[in-house]
Structures are given as C-alpha cells and as structure tokens.
Amino acid sequence: MLYTVYVELYYMQTKLTLRLDETLIAKAKNWAKSRNVSLSEAVAEFFEHLPEPDRPLQLSTWTQSLVGAIKATGEIPNDEALREEYIDYLEAKYQ
C-alpha cells in the first residue's frame, strides 16, 4: 500500500509594507496570477535568491569562461567619445 504524507512547515512571518507605483503593483499582481502564486510568495522567492552580503558573487561556468576575453587598452571611452568615433567611422565609410 502506498501512503502519501503531506508535511507543512510553518515559519514565523512578518508583514512588509512596500510603497510602489500603482501600475507596477498591477503588473506584479498579473505576473504572479499568471504563474498561480501569490505576490508575497513571488517577493519571498526573489529575496531568497539575493546573494549573501559576505559571499562573493558566484558566476556560472559559462560566464567565468568569458572573464578576460576582452582586454582593455587604455582608458574606457565615455559616451561622447564613442559617438564621435562612430561619426568619424560613418563619414569615412560613406565618402
């Protein structure tokens, strides 16, 4: 005979109040409803996946393989310098 045992774990829960834009709240509620979870469960799941503050961020194997793939040469250009470089490139290309 096969018996199924259901175990419910109860944790002390504390209420959390968040002040958010109404449209963001509606969007979050619709998202949670479409996945058949409560908004509280969705937020709790998000918080559970936050990294521990004293542990370094763990990168996936694929991401780790990309580290160092591109070597910076000198200073990192700002947006204006990139824009000017691109304009120079286009002018040279279409002359």
C-alpha positions as CSV (number, residue, x, y, z in Angstrom):
1,M,0.0,0.0,0.0
2,L,1.3,3.5,-0.9
3,Y,0.8,6.3,1.5
4,T,1.3,10.0,0.7
5,V,2.4,12.2,3.6
6,Y,2.0,15.9,3.4
7,V,4.2,18.0,5.6
8,E,3.5,21.6,6.1
9,L,6.2,23.8,7.6
10,Y,5.3,26.9,9.4
11,Y,7.7,29.8,9.6
12,M,7.2,33.0,11.6
13,Q,6.3,35.6,9.0
14,T,6.5,39.3,9.4
15,K,4.5,41.8,7.4
16,L,6.4,44.0,5.0
17,T,4.9,47.2,3.5
18,L,6.3,48.4,0.2
19,R,5.3,51.7,-1.5
20,L,5.3,51.3,-5.2
21,D,3.7,52.8,-8.3
22,E,0.2,51.5,-8.9
23,T,1.0,50.3,-12.4
24,L,4.0,48.4,-11.1
25,I,1.8,46.7,-8.5
26,A,-0.8,45.8,-11.1
27,K,1.9,44.4,-13.3
28,A,3.4,42.4,-10.5
29,K,0.0,41.0,-9.5
30,N,-0.8,40.0,-13.0
31,W,2.6,38.3,-13.3
32,A,2.0,36.3,-10.1
33,K,-1.5,35.4,-11.0
34,S,-0.4,34.1,-14.4
35,R,2.0,31.8,-12.6
36,N,-0.5,30.8,-9.9
37,V,1.5,32.1,-7.0
38,S,0.7,34.9,-4.5
39,L,2.6,38.1,-4.8
40,S,4.0,37.5,-1.3
41,E,5.4,34.2,-2.5
42,A,6.9,35.8,-5.6
43,V,8.6,38.5,-3.5
44,A,9.8,36.0,-0.9
45,E,11.3,33.8,-3.7
46,F,13.1,36.9,-5.1
47,F,14.5,37.7,-1.7
48,E,15.6,34.1,-1.2
49,H,17.8,34.4,-4.3
50,L,19.6,37.5,-3.2
51,P,23.3,36.8,-2.6
52,E,24.7,36.8,0.9
53,P,26.5,40.1,1.6
54,D,29.7,38.4,2.9
55,R,29.9,35.9,0.0
56,P,31.4,36.9,-3.4
57,L,29.1,36.6,-6.4
58,Q,29.1,33.2,-7.9
59,L,29.5,33.2,-11.7
60,S,28.3,30.4,-13.9
61,T,30.9,28.3,-15.7
62,W,30.0,30.0,-19.0
63,T,30.3,33.5,-17.6
64,Q,33.6,32.6,-16.0
65,S,34.9,31.5,-19.4
66,L,34.3,35.0,-20.7
67,V,36.3,36.7,-18.0
68,G,39.3,38.3,-19.5
69,A,38.2,37.6,-23.1
70,I,38.5,41.3,-23.9
71,K,41.5,43.2,-22.8
72,A,41.0,47.0,-22.2
73,T,43.6,49.2,-23.9
74,G,44.0,52.4,-22.0
75,E,41.1,54.4,-20.7
76,I,37.4,53.4,-21.2
77,P,35.9,56.0,-23.6
78,N,32.8,58.0,-22.4
79,D,29.6,58.2,-24.4
80,E,30.7,61.4,-26.2
81,A,34.0,59.9,-27.3
82,L,32.2,56.8,-28.6
83,R,29.6,58.9,-30.5
84,E,32.4,61.0,-32.1
85,E,34.3,57.8,-33.1
86,Y,31.2,56.4,-34.7
87,I,30.5,59.6,-36.6
88,D,34.1,59.5,-37.9
89,Y,33.6,55.9,-38.9
90,L,30.4,56.7,-40.8
91,E,32.0,59.7,-42.6
92,A,34.9,57.6,-43.7
93,K,32.7,54.8,-44.8
94,Y,30.3,56.9,-46.9
95,Q,32.8,59.3,-48.6
